[in-house]
Amino acid sequence: MELVHLTDLHFGCEDKAALTAAARYVDEHKPDAVIITGDISKDGLASELNDACAWMRELSAPVMLTPGNHDVPYYEMWGRLAYPWTRFNRAADGLQVAPWHTDQWSIVPVNTARAWQFRLNWAQGEISRGQTAIAAAEMQRAKPGALRVVITHHPLDWPNDAPIKGLTRGGPRALEKLIDAGAELFLAGHLHFASARLVGRRALTVTSGTLSQRVRHEPCAFTVIRRPEQNTIETEVVYIVQGVCETASVRQFSLNAPLEPGAPAEVHAQA
């Protein structure tokens, strides 16, 4: 099984060379699916959202999508209050946006973006108790042996070394509840930063880089997810430099299986 995780395309300030390189990678490697975790537009304009989704439809693999905070009418207060997701939903028509269950995976999307919040930075994410309960119930539909994945725009537990600081409201609580419900892999964006971290021995959280001009401390990037063994998840971070895909790192993480005394949970890593 191979999944390509893209995020933060930000059409309106997209990096065209990076998009071309990512599409070429998908065409050449033929992953089982492409997962895109939001912020597909810069300002939530219909033209940006439509262009982003048109690009996704041209990819030579099935696409699953969840929205981000930039996918509401970003600078239109009335639009954010009255019709926050209308443009996104129209643009994404026909793409996979609902929970997706196969023999290989169960992927459950949760919309952590909000059109407004009772805090100064409304663009930071939130996951409610109700959303968590719905996602946990959906996880129970996973087929035996399927990789159980939750996708959000905002990371439920922000990496300490992320280039921007913040907090997804309800995120740590939801992370624990969803792991208890069987979730093994969490994919997110928002940070424009590639990261993979184990949560104890039970799950792996992954964030990926951007395919836009809004880079933070690293070039445009995406992450490839593989499952070489039942209890092993492999992540390959791919940088895009001058329109060329280059492997930045490959790491393997062991989940659930008991460890030998003194053995690391991260079972393999290479630059």
C-alpha positions, 0 to 999 in steps of 0.5 A, a space after each residue: 500500500 502506498 499513499 501520497 500525502 499532499 497539503 497546503 496547495 494554496 492555489 492563488 500563490 501555488 508553486 507551479 513547478 512543485 505542482 507539476 513535479 508532484 503530479 509527475 511523481 504520482 503518474 510515475 509511482 501510481 500510488 493507491 491514493 492521494 490524500 490532500 489535507 486542506 488549504 487548497 486555496 489562498 483566499 477561498 475564492 471560487 476561482 482558486 478552489 475550482 482550479 485546485 480541484 481541477 488539478 486534483 481531477 487530473 492526477 492519475 490516482 484517486 484523491 481524497 480531500 478535507 478542507 482547511 482554514 484558507 478554504 473559507 472566504 478568507 477576507 469576507 466576513 459575511 461569507 465566512 459567517 453565512 456560507 463558509 463551505 459553499 464554494 469549497 463543496 461546489 468545487 470538490 463535487 465528485 472528489 472523495 470527501 466522505 469516510 473511505 473504507 477499503 480492504 487496505 484502509 479506513 480513512 476518516 476525514 474531520 474538518 478542523 477548520 472554522 470560519 470564526 472562533 472566540 479567540 484572536 486567531 480564528 484560523 487555528 483549528 478545533 475538533 469538537 467532542 461531537 466530531 470526535 465521537 462521530 469519527 470514532 464510531 466511523 473507525 469501527 467500520 474498518 475491515 480487519 487488518 485495514 490501516 485506520 487513518 484520520 485526516 485533518 487540516 490542523 494537527 491534533 497535537 502540534 509538534 514542538 519544533 513546528 515553525 509556527 506555534 498554536 493549538 488545535 482546540 480539543 486536539 490532544 483530547 481527540 487524539 487520545 479518544 481516536 487512538 482508543 477507537 483504533 486510529 493508527 495514523 493521523 495526517 495533517 497540514 497547516 504547518 508547511 513542515 514535514 514531521 512524523 512522531 509516534 504517540 507512545 507505541 499506538 499511533 503515528 502523527 504526520 504533517 507534510 510540507 506545502 506545494 505553494 510559494 509560502 514555504 517555511 524553513 524547508 522547500 516545497 515537499 510532500 510525504 509518501 506513506 507505505 505499510 511494508 508490514 502490518 505493524 510498520 508504517 514507513 514515511 518518505 519525505 520528498 522535497 521538490 527542488 527546482 521542479 525535481 523530486 528528491 528524497 529527503 528522508 525515509 523512516 520506519 515506525 513500529 506500532 503496537 508490537 512488543 519491543 525488545 528491551 532497549 530497542 527503539 520504536 523507530 526501527 529504521 531511518 535514513 537520510 
